[in-house]
Amino acid sequence: MKSEVRAELKGLLVSSIQDKIRRYNPETESKPFFEAIFSKRAVNIASLIQSFYTSFGTSIYEQMAVLLARKNARYVAERQYVLLGKIDAKTETMINNIHLEILKTQAPGSKEKQIEQIRNTIALGVPERDPESIVDVFVKTPSGQEFYFDVTSVKPNIKEFRTLKKKLLRWVALRLSMEKSAKVNTALAIPYNPYDPEPYARWTAVNLFNEGELLVGADFWNFIAGEEVYEELLNIFREVGKELRPMIDKAVGNDVR
């Protein structure tokens, strides 16, 4: 990872965490039963960590991805990208049928074949905003390959995975409705593997997604950065944690029994 990129990533993390801690108020909610068992400080720590799960999942991971893609890999990249287009009724029906077949057979089929089916069927449309137009992270490589990522939680349930599968197919259709020759790729990005050191084995995803359609942990970050950066990312987080530990300890308070 380039030194200037490392410095920017660290700065992003420090400023985001400091801002979160400054706005954190451990007195806003009383949990007397849990405080009686674990201590008030332990409950405050759990509450603070939960708030970080939310903020990282909704914005910080996306900012990290865009920074790495732009500065390290020199890709075109944008977060909360608005994917405009219009899916005609015939293609919408076909996508529904592809999705239903995947759910019925519990086999993802060929993503390449599905993209070509959509490419051959989609009618050229107009740049309208769709209910699913917002893409968490968009990346375009120098070769013209376009990648549309939904950055999702580490353990989606089966209903969420099914919904996301259909969204990825619809993103293909939206893009191709504007430019049939576009080199479009859609995928889910999961920031880390909660089953490490074992492979990601969320049973709800096994029969829905093709290889390359679900990028987990190192696979996602290394792709975004154009090189192996995952371990260095973890080291940056460790450095930030060590530097901000006094601020965190002050925020959660001392044990009170």
N, C-alpha and C positions, 0 to 999 in steps of 0.2 A: 504494500500500500504506500502511495506517495506520502511524504512527510506532511505536506500541506493539507492533504485530505485527512490524515490522521488527526492533525491539530483542529481542523474544522469539525470533525465528528466529535472529538472530545469536548470542544466548546459548545456544540449543540446539546450534548448530554448534560453538561454541567449547568448551563443556563436553564434547560427544561426542568431538571430536578430541583434546582434552587428555587425556581418560580413555584413549583408544585409544593415544596416544603413551606415556603413563605405563606402560601394560601391555605395550608392545612391547619385545621382547628380540631384538635382531639376532644374538645369539650362539647361538640355539637350533638353527640349521641351517647346515651348512657346504656351500658350493657352489664347490669349488675351481676347476673348469674355467671357470665363468662369472666368478669373481673374478679369474682370471688374464687374462681377455680385457677385462672391463669395469671392474674395480676392485671392492673390497669395498663401498665406499660406494655405487656404482651398484647393486650387487646388493641392498644394504640398502634403498635407495630403492624399488626395484621390489617388494621384499617388503612394505614398509610400504604402498605404494599398493595392492597386491593385497588386503591386509587391510582397507583402506578400501572397496574395491569391495564386499566381502562385507558389512561392517557397514552401509554406506549402503543396499545392496539389501535387507537383511533388516529394517531398522528405521528408519533416519533419514529416508528419503524418506517413509515412512508417517507419522512424527511431524510432518514438515513439512507434509504434506497436511492432516492433521487440524487443526493449528494455524491454517493459512490458512483452511480452511473455517469453523472455529468463530469465530475472532477477526476475520477480514477480511470474509468473506462472510456471517457470522452464520447459517451452516447448522448443522443437527445433524450431528455427525461423530464417527466412532469408528474406531479401528484394531483389527485382529484381532477383528473383529465376528463373533459366532457366529450364523449364519443357520440357524435351526431349521425343521424341516418334514419331510414324508415324501412321497416320490414313489411313487405306486402303479405296479403292474406295467405297466398299459396305457400310461401316460404315459412310463415309462422306455423301453418298446419304441419309442414314437413318437419320442422324443429320439434314440435309437440310429439310427432310420431317417433322421431329418433329417440327423444327423451323417454317416452313410454317403453320403447323396445329395450333400451338400456336397463330400465327398472325391472322390466319383465324377465329378461334373460340373465340379469345380474352380471353382464359383461359389457365393458365400455365400447367395444367395437373399435374400428380404426378412425382416429381423429382426422387423419389426412383425408380419408374417404368422405367423412362427414363434411369437412370444409369444402371439398370439391363439389359435393352434392348441393351445398348452399350456394357456392359460387355459380353453378350452372343453373340454379333456379331463381335466385334473387333478381328482382326487377330493380333497375336503377331508380333511386328515390330522391328525396329532398333532404337537406340537412336539418331535420327536426330533432328536438330533444325527446328522448324516450325515458320512461320511468326507470330504466336501468342504464342510463347514459353515463353515470359517474364511475370512472375507473380509478381504483386506488393509486396504481402506479403504471404509467405508460413509458415504454422505452423503445427507441428506434436505433438500430445499429447502423454503422456505415454502409453495410450491404443492402440496407433497405428493409430488413426484417423488422416487423412491428410486434411488440409484445405487450399484452394487456393483462395486468395482474390484479387479482382480488387478494388483498392481504387479509387473511382471515385468522380467527382464533386457533389455538393449537389443538383443540379437541371439539370440533363441530359435531353436533349430533346428526343422526341419519337424515332428518328432515332438512337441516341446513345444508348438508352435502348435496342432497338431491336438488335443492333450489339453486345452489351454486353451479352445479353441472349444467343446468338449463341456461343460467345467466351467461356462462362462457360460450355456449352455442349462439345465443342471441347477440353477443358482442361480435362474433364473427359475421353474422348477418348484417348488423348495423354498419360495420366497416365496409363490407363488400357492396352494400347498397350505394355507397358513395364512389367506390373505385374497385371494379371487379378484379383487377390485377394485383391488388394489394397483397403483400406477403404477411398475412395476419396469423398471429399465434395468441392463444388465450390460455391462462393457467392460474391456479391457486398458489399463493405463497404463504407458507407457514413459517413464522420467524425462527422457531427453534423446535427441536424434537423432544417432547416431554418423556419419551421412552428411552432416551439415550442411556447407556451405550447400545441398546438394541435398536434395530431399524424402526422407522415410523410404521406402526402397524395398527392404526386406527381401523377397526374392522368395518366401520361404516363407509370408508373410502375405497376399500380394496377392489370392489367390483364396479366402481363408477368411473374411475379416472385412468387414463392411459399413462404410460411412462412419459415423463416430460410435462405432463399436465398438472402435476402436483409437486412443487418444489419445496422441500423442507429444510430448514436450518442452513447448513453449510452450502447445500446445492443452490439455494436461492441467493444468498449473499455473495458467493463466489461467482455466480452467473452475472449478477448485477454489477459487480466490481471488475469483471473481466479477468480475474485472477483469484488465487486462493487467499482469502482475507479473514475467514471465519475465526480462526484462533486469535488473530490480532484484534479483531472486534471484541472478543471476550476479554483480552488483556486491557483494552481501553476501558471497558466497563469496570474491571477490577480496580484500575487506577482511580477512576471517578469515585467508586465506592469508598476507597480508602481516604481520599481527599475530603469527601463530604460526610464522613462518619460522625465527626463532632456535631455538625449541623443536624444530622438525622437524630442522633442521641438526644440533643436538646429538644427537638420537636416532639419526640414521643415521651419524654419525661422519665422520671425514676420510678422504680417499683414502690407502690404504696399499698400496704396491707392493713 
